Amino acid sequence: MKTLWIVAGTVLTLNLPFGYWRSQVKRFSTQWFLAVHIPVPFVIALRILSGLGWRFITFPVMIGAFFTGQLLGGLIQHFYDKNRALLKQKNDRT
């Protein structure tokens, strides 16, 4: 069970940059499709290399980690752009 959570944390972390990328491109474009699907072979490799296997109970955890990583990556990008705009606006005033 410990292995499941370690792999899920790795999957979440792996998806952060892809979620960041996904949030910057047009929805359902080629780049969006790539940002969502490029991590999938890495997740499959992690499952195999960790010996996690394909038990049904692991799917909700792994899918949740995958999409949480995508979501958090997009939120990081959103807040980064927002803060960058605020800093620019602040610098323009001075």
Legacy VTK file of the C-alpha trace (Angstrom):
# vtk DataFile Version 3.0
C-alpha trace
ASCII
DATASET POLYDATA
POINTS 94 float
0.000 0.000 0.000
2.927 2.330 0.719
4.178 1.808 -2.836
0.818 2.977 -4.191
1.120 6.342 -2.424
4.761 6.815 -3.440
3.891 6.150 -7.091
0.811 8.400 -6.826
2.971 11.232 -5.459
5.428 10.723 -8.291
2.603 10.789 -10.855
1.224 13.989 -9.334
4.675 15.627 -9.457
5.291 14.408 -12.997
2.053 16.018 -14.179
2.730 19.485 -12.740
4.738 20.792 -15.725
2.292 19.223 -18.167
-0.629 20.898 -16.410
1.287 24.179 -16.526
1.788 23.726 -20.273
-1.812 22.601 -20.849
-3.249 25.692 -19.216
-1.401 27.964 -21.657
-2.743 26.479 -24.883
-6.111 26.381 -26.605
-8.389 23.646 -25.324
-8.551 20.499 -27.501
-5.676 21.713 -29.698
-2.765 19.445 -30.614
-0.599 20.923 -27.853
-3.394 20.457 -25.311
-3.778 16.830 -26.387
-0.021 16.288 -26.053
0.131 17.941 -22.628
-2.547 15.573 -21.357
-1.283 12.375 -23.017
2.548 12.541 -22.999
2.731 11.584 -19.285
0.623 8.439 -19.777
3.493 6.146 -20.934
5.563 7.346 -17.963
2.724 6.481 -15.587
2.429 3.028 -17.132
6.194 2.550 -16.810
6.043 3.604 -13.144
3.286 1.084 -12.489
5.316 -1.704 -14.075
8.686 -0.775 -12.545
7.236 -0.357 -9.057
5.434 -3.689 -9.214
2.146 -1.939 -8.513
0.324 -4.013 -11.095
-3.177 -3.483 -12.428
-5.374 -4.129 -9.412
-8.665 -2.247 -9.613
-8.189 -0.479 -6.276
-5.118 1.335 -7.632
-6.969 3.015 -10.514
-8.906 5.673 -8.556
-5.752 6.712 -6.691
-3.598 6.880 -9.823
-6.236 8.658 -11.921
-6.806 11.109 -9.082
-3.068 11.792 -8.803
-2.827 12.270 -12.578
-5.606 14.833 -12.780
-4.640 16.552 -9.532
-1.156 17.102 -10.959
-2.664 18.532 -14.137
-4.975 20.799 -12.131
-2.274 22.043 -9.761
0.075 22.731 -12.680
-2.627 24.865 -14.288
-3.267 26.702 -11.013
0.446 27.407 -10.585
0.515 28.903 -14.071
-2.598 30.980 -13.355
-1.197 32.431 -10.118
2.212 32.992 -11.697
0.646 35.043 -14.512
-1.563 36.920 -12.065
1.393 37.844 -9.831
3.498 38.789 -12.830
0.733 41.138 -14.033
0.430 42.691 -10.563
4.187 43.235 -10.340
4.234 44.811 -13.776
1.335 47.082 -12.835
3.133 48.048 -9.591
6.374 48.790 -11.451
4.523 50.887 -14.047
3.193 53.130 -11.261
6.627 53.941 -9.883
LINES 1 95
94 0 1 2 3 4 5 6 7 8 9 10 11 12 13 14 15 16 17 18 19 20 21 22 23 24 25 26 27 28 29 30 31 32 33 34 35 36 37 38 39 40 41 42 43 44 45 46 47 48 49 50 51 52 53 54 55 56 57 58 59 60 61 62 63 64 65 66 67 68 69 70 71 72 73 74 75 76 77 78 79 80 81 82 83 84 85 86 87 88 89 90 91 92 93
